[in-house]
Structures are given as C-alpha cells and as structure tokens.
C-alpha cells in the first residue's frame, strides 16, 4: 500500500471579515486574517490602523496563542479515530500518518470526506492533501497546488513552500528560482553552497529523497480496547456500561500477563469530532473492574461540567498506559491483607474525588537533619519501603512527633557550664526550670553541600511541670564570637 500522510489545515470562514491582532513593537498588527479579509487585500503584518482605513467594517479580536494550542490539541484528539500517529503542526495544522489505515474507511477520499464532515460541524474549514511524505503534504495543503501526479504538483509549489527563513526564500527568488521545480533541477551541491545546507535538505525532503521526522503526539499505549458504534450512543449511562465491558476485556488481557493497571484512561469520541477524556489512577496495580469503574464515577461526579454526549458517541476507547506486575497473593489469617486493600481503595477514592495532590503521605528519607528526615508525596505515588526507625516500647522516643517550622527562639538561657544543657530558659514569655536533661546530640551541616552552617547540639529536657521539649544550641562558644542562640525545635507528647 502506498505510504500516505494527510495534512489538515484548520481555519474559519465567516461572512464578515475579521482578523486576529497582536502587539508587535508597540503597534497593533494583524496576526491572522479570515478568507473574507484576505480577499479584500489584508494580510498578516499589516497594522490595525491601516487595515481599518482600507476595510472599515473589519472586526478585530486579540490573538490568544494558548487557546489556539488547546483547540488544536482537542482537534488532534478527535483525529486519533483515524490513526494513532497524529502530530501537531502548530499553529494551525495537523499531520496524520494514515499508512495502512485508509482501507478501514473506504480509501483516501472517504477518509478525507469523513474528517471534513466532522470539522464542518465544528465550524472549521479544512484544506487537506495526501502525499508520500509530511513536507509535501503540508505544502500541498497550504498552497493548494494540483498536478497530474504528486511529483508534478510538488514541482509547481512556490519556493516559500520549502519552509526556509525569509532571507533564504528571498535569495532564491532573486536568483530566478520561483518554484520548487526550478530548485530541483539544479545540482543540490550548488544549492547548498550558495543558499546553505538547510535549503538542500528541505528540497530532498519535499521530493521524498530524504526521510522527514514525524513524532506522534500520543504514543500508542501497550494495552487498549475500543468499541465503535454504527449508531451514535446518546446516553451517558449506556456509554459507562460499554466502558465496563471494555474494562473487563482489558483486565482479562492484564491477567494473562500477570499485570495490574495503575492508570486507566477513557476517551469518548463524539460525532462532531470532540473527545471527552477521563483518567483515574490507583495506588496499587489493580484488576478489580468494579473498583476502577467506581473511580470513574467518582471522577465524573467531581467534574464541574458533566459529560456531554452532544449528538452521541460513535467510539469509546479505554487505554491502560501504566501497568505493573501483579501476582496472586494469599490472604493473611488475621485479615491484615484485607485491611490494607480496603485502605488502598479508600486512598484511591479520596484522591480521585479531591485531587491527586490533596491526599498525601509521609515517606522517610535518610537525612540526619530533623527537618529533612521525611517528606510528603501523593499517597497514590509508588515509593520504596520507608525505613522508619524503630525503638523498644520501653524506651522514650529520641525525636518528638511535633516539630516547629521554623524552630522557635528562646532567651534568658542559664547553663551550669557554657557547653552544657540549660538549667532554665524563657519560651513564650514563660520561665522553664529544667528538672532533667539528656544530651547533647550533635548534628552538623552536611559536608557535601559545601555550606558552612553552625553546629547544632540537641537536648531532651523536662521542666519541673513535666513538659518535655527538644531544644538545641545553634553554634559553639568561640573566642571573639557572640554567644550562640538557643531554639525549641519540637515538643514531645
């Protein structure tokens, strides 16, 4: 089958002329114009004042690149129904590698007619072209040049279709090379020597003598299941029932590979070309169909806008992009595994409803500085087993559960010897008399950070009222240096 690529060029067509404007060097200039404005002689780069002088009825709107990018990505999602190899050709184009796919739609013409009909429902005007390489398809779609054969059409393209910078394009025109055909008949070595190696490379690509890189926007997931419908599905409940069937198919294939899914993505393709996308994650590999469907329903309930089928869904697809090893496990006699599974399900539901970063857990780190001994990450995020220190039940804890961030200063410290534990101190306007003290535990700054920080000497102290605090002296007593400061870093329960 012929290696074909399709290029779609999206725009809008309205009766009244309008343009998108942006500020360039302090002046409002036209960024893009619609076909009606182009027929009146307006073109990008013209100042808004000049354009309004020539076409008073011109409507102008601010150019929003971010919104354009989002819209183009939504259109790309809809084109996945034709091929998984879809690439953005910003700011207003899409490249589709439809090699081996056109027969599923009845040929190139039928595929193009179906895509144009869907874009037309969205009010989008499309110019398309099929060619053997991306550069030729892109150029033929944008310049709309025809010929008896693809090679003849490519040779009729203007040199601007090569996509070179303005300076190189102008140099080619001044040399009398008006079309791609004029350049092709010249020796490429002479073209490279006079106009640069990039010009020769672009010529070879557009005529198909060199490969053109085409990176798909979405990598095909390792496991997926989909269902196409002859008649569009207009009920969301039925669509979710179909999603349950797809989930069962995916789980059966996961079970064959002794794997469980960690991320599930559902896409509902509407007949007008838009795609509704939902994704859920699990804290552990899962093959529980009911649990994953419950997460999808939780996600739907948490949406600000419910799923709108529009004129109906004609394709539903389920992807499992992340899967991990999941072997059968025997339940513990005391039911510990059951409790762990229920806790994992609870974390999944809370993370799905409240947000992935809203439910967190602590993980131990191998750091000797107290404020760096642990960190928080999403509870659904996989992590290595935490090496929390364990102590004898009869031993008091070495570190307090509650730490102050930052440590709170204390004053009026009285110590028997300069480097010894304090006998009394004032904290929060209250004088504390120390009854017992343990320490010091000396903690220095990490040597690998190459940062000179004062040494900390930590003491566990208990005042006469029974309150137990974790305090430290920040620095050492040195000649000619001010006395080090004292801080309370934590409180024992």
C-alpha positions, 0 to 999 in steps of 0.5 A: 500500500502506498505510504500516505500522510494527510495534512489538515489545515484548520481555519474559519470562514465567516461572512464578515471579515475579521482578523486576529491582532497582536502587539508587535513593537508597540503597534497593533498588527494583524496576526491572522486574517479570515478568507473574507479579509484576505480577499479584500487585500489584508494580510498578516503584518499589516497594522490595525490602523491601516487595515481599518482605513482600507476595510472599515467594517473589519472586526478585530479580536486579540490573538490568544496563542494558548487557546489556539494550542488547546483547540488544536490539541482537542482537534488532534484528539478527535483525529486519533479515530483515524490513526494513532500517529497524529502530530501537531503542526502548530499553529494551525495544522495537523499531520496524520500518518494514515499508512495502512489505515485508509482501507478501514474507511473506504480509501483516501477520499472517504477518509478525507470526506469523513474528517471534513464532515466532522470539522464542518460541524465544528465550524472549521474549514479544512484544506487537506492533501495526501502525499508520500511524505509530511513536507509535501503534504503540508505544502500541498495543503497550504498552497493548494497546488494540483498536478497530474501526479504528486511529483508534478504538483510538488514541482509547481509549489512556490519556493516559500513552500520549502519552509526556509527563513525569509532571507533564504526564500528571498535569495532564491527568488532573486536568483530566478528560482520561483518554484520548487521545480526550478530548485530541483533541477539544479545540482543540490551541491550548488544549492547548498553552497550558495543558499546553505545546507538547510535549503538542500535538505528541505528540497530532498525532503519535499521530493521524498529523497530524504526521510522527514521526522514525524513524532506522534503526539500520543504514543500508542499505549501497550494495552487498549480496547475500543468499541465503535458504534454504527449508531451514535450512543446518546446516553451517558449511562449506556456509554459507562456500561460499554466502558465496563465491558471494555474494562473487563476485556482489558483486565482479562488481557492484564491477567494473562500477563500477570499485570495490574493497571495503575492508570486507566484512561477513557476517551469518548469520541463524539460525532462532531469530532470532540473527545471527552477524556477521563483518567483515574489512577490507583495506588496499587496495580489493580484488576478489580473492574468494579473498583476502577469503574467506581473511580470513574464515577467518582471522577465524573461526579467531581467534574464541574461540567458533566459529560456531554454526549452532544449528538452521541458517541460513535467510539469509546476507547479505554487505554491502560498506559501504566501497568505493573506486575501483579501476582496472586497473593494469599490472604493473611489469617488475621485479615491484615491483607484485607485491611490494607486493600480496603485502605488502598481503595479508600486512598484511591477514592479520596484522591480521585474525588479531591485531587491527586495532590490533596491526599498525601503521605509521609515517606522517610528519607535518610537525612540526619537533619530533623527537618529533612528526615521525611517528606510528603508525596501523593499517597497514590505515588509508588515509593520504596519501603520507608525505613522508619526507625524503630525503638523498644516500647520501653524506651522514650522516643529520641525525636518528638512527633511535633516539630516547629517550622521554623524552630522557635527562639528562646532567651534568658538561657542559664547553663551550669557550664557554657557547653552544657544543657540549660538549667532554665530558659524563657519560651513564650514569655514563660520561665522553664526550670529544667528538672532533667536533661539528656544530651547533647546530640550533635548534628552538623551541616552536611559536608557535601553541600559545601555550606558552612552552617553552625553546629547544632547540639540537641537536648531532651529536657523536662521542666519541673511541670513535666513538659518535655521539649527538644531544644538545641544550641545553634553554634559553639562558644568561640573566642571573639564570637557572640554567644550562640542562640538557643531554639525549641525545635519540637515538643514531645507528647 
